[in-house]
């Protein structure tokens, strides 16, 4: 049932077939879980597996989330390499293992590239940066000529010896990888939201390059996590400029380039988006045509229609089998994900589509079907092997992706809005994959629902999202929260209004969903932090929540402190602490201590990283620590967290330095000094070892009264 003020289903005359297939209501599909998935683990799962383009839609993604110290405190890297996105593509052209090779790039290869290279709009800027700073970070999308540009930057400086560095090099270890070559290039540096490239890493590299009289160019994805670094966005040259340069190379100086570029198939080709590698291949075909070895028809085959036209053609083609169409839909859901998932789950959708098309006929699935290459060719997609982090380490996956990144969303929107007869099958299928045990599958269910919600809010809310939100189990509610958060990032309408209404809804599931969605959104869209805190504290003031809901309120508040503008969030919490009594006070302190862990997104890692940049904001952190230590209900937990910080300080001198600046400010009153003094004097060693030396050194910072 929809909330009273939620958007109503569309009543514009859409066919009645939009109704979902008969099945058990969402609210009774699973037994209630004892506990929902831990909030930060659930958020990492969402960020890890949702399509990357969804996060690019957030203006704050590159700064507040990543810059919010999603990193650990162990020597500048995340122990265990917590993987939170930013996948690295590894294209294999022969036998290869998971390691990346390093070595000198042949000079002949560089000279061959120089003959056809065309500068992009930012090339001069990058060249000047490289000349003065000795290191430059070039950001851009895949297949836009980043690697060639990196090599040409070094070539323009007259560097003849260029060494390629390992793409899997940890950012903190970059300096140690530099050799005696005068030029270095590191293409597709493997970064993630938990392992960003930081300014201090580049400072260390720059110092070493000056000693060696060397230069380094690093290339990364446009969305790669960079902290405090001014990168140079790579602006690739136009397809026409690249085509002209390659035609001059392949066809020779005597060719009439203007005539060739004026050919109808060539004009059609240039009118559409193409990767630069495709442009180079197309140039070979045009040169062959000029020599009489090709036809205009062969040239025309390179040209493709716009994305929308292609999608409409797929689903309007009566000759294309229903199984193929099911695969196209599944690939849109699992674009840039392991191909076996798209193939496996496509057949489940195929069964549902057969039931819709002919209910009297028993659905059939051929055991064997088209080859992978044939399927990818049909979908205008390509596959590559990609190493992905799992709890068992790096494992290879064969990943499929559309050649045009816009295809997935355009395809799903076309099916949802242009072919309503397919809705019952699609709805049943999305509900099914939302219950899958595999994180990537259920996350893609939420991402799919988000795209459908952005395309047609009333129908998607009624047929998918509200059913998840009102389920008794927590897992469907999390899918609903993920859906609404991602839909808002995509520009979907009315999401803040829905969340505001649901926070006050009588149904506990809608309240749970809205609060979790707010907690997911706020780090990506800081303007929603105040709304999130207002919603959470308003519920806490009612003092009607059971143990599970109270835990959810605490986790959601702590989630706001694990990313985004944490100084501002801490200041907001202090204001709530000053004007509210219990239970809001208990909520604020419990959430603060929950966020004070030593994991990669805990407050300690962030504090150590940002303490020098935000001295004025430390007052809020100090205020919350003092309040937690002094509150009888939280003193024990606060001392436990502080003890963890001291152990971490004993392992890492840079952590001790930061904490040493904090501890004296926690001991303003006599009883505060006594409490901290007792903690530091009586701390046992870890695992039966001697007392931590950092405790004695921190004790010396206290001023006794």
Helices and strands as residue ranges (DSSP letters): G 16-18, G 26-28, H 39-49, H 52-56, I 61-65, E 103-104, H 107-116, H 123-133, E 135-139, H 146-156, E 162-164, G 171-173, H 174-177, E 183-186, E 197-198, H 199-212, E 215-220, E 226-227, E 232-233, H 239-251, H 257-261, H 264-270, H 276-290, H 296-300, H 307-316, H 322-333, E 337-338, H 339-357, H 372-378, E 381-390, E 393-402, H 407-418, G 420-422, H 423-434, H 439-455, H 457-460, I 461-465, H 466-469, H 474-489, H 495-502, H 508-524, G 526-528, H 529-542, H 547-560, H 566-579, H 584-594, H 603-610, G 615-617, H 618-630, H 635-651, H 653-663, G 664-666, H 670-681, G 686-688, H 693-699
